[in-house]
């Protein structure tokens, strides 16, 4: 089923917050609406739920994977090609520690970059409705929903006091 996007423009923060309450009470899910603004308001300023970020997990998992790969690489190489010299142990920890450290750092960095892209929901293929006046100080409330609920979304935004309601693109 295709999705349509509708955007309502507001000039006042309080009006946008009240409109968000109206949209919620009209039965739209949190995944269906989004606040668009050019001004850096704090998370939850309009009454929306604050997002739960799980970015801290990615570097930890990456560091563990990098450590394990470094350990397996160094131990596997020393066991596959044993060079016993003067009664020294086959697996020597100090040289292995350098490779394991570098593997840990590389894994943490790569997984962090992947985590940032994942948590930022990139690439975003369907952008939805947008108005250039948002960069001039207007606040947009975009509702992206199925085609059969688009008319109800427009009426909800108009009833909430939007200055203008525009339809966006199809997905």
MOURDA-V130914 format. One record per backbone hydrogen bond with DSSP energy under -0.5 kcal/mol. CO is the residue of the C=O (numbers start at 1). NH is the residue of the N-H. Records with the same first field share a line. If there is no record, write none. Layout:
CO=NH ; NH
This chain:
2=147
3=171
4=145
5=168
6=143
7=166
8=141
9=163 ; 164
10=139
12=16
13=17
14=18
15=19
16=20
17=21
18=22
19=23
20=24
21=25
22=26
23=28
24=27
29=32 ; 33
30=33
32=144
34=142
36=140
39=41
42=45
44=47
51=53
54=57 ; 58
55=58 ; 59
56=60
57=61
58=62
59=63
60=64
61=65
62=66
63=67
64=68
65=69
66=70
67=71
68=72
69=73
70=74
71=75
72=76
73=77
74=78
75=79
76=80
77=81
83=85
85=88
90=92
91=93
92=96
93=97
94=98
95=99
96=100
97=101
98=102
99=103
100=104
101=105
102=106
103=107
104=108
105=109
106=110
107=111
108=112
109=113
110=114
111=115
112=116
113=117
114=118
115=119
116=120
117=122
118=121
123=125
125=127
131=134
132=135
133=136 ; 138
134=38 ; 137
138=38
139=10
140=36 ; 142
141=8
142=34 ; 144
143=6 ; 145
145=4
146=149
147=150
149=153
150=154
151=155
152=156
153=157
154=158
155=159
156=160
157=162
158=161
164=9
166=7
169=5
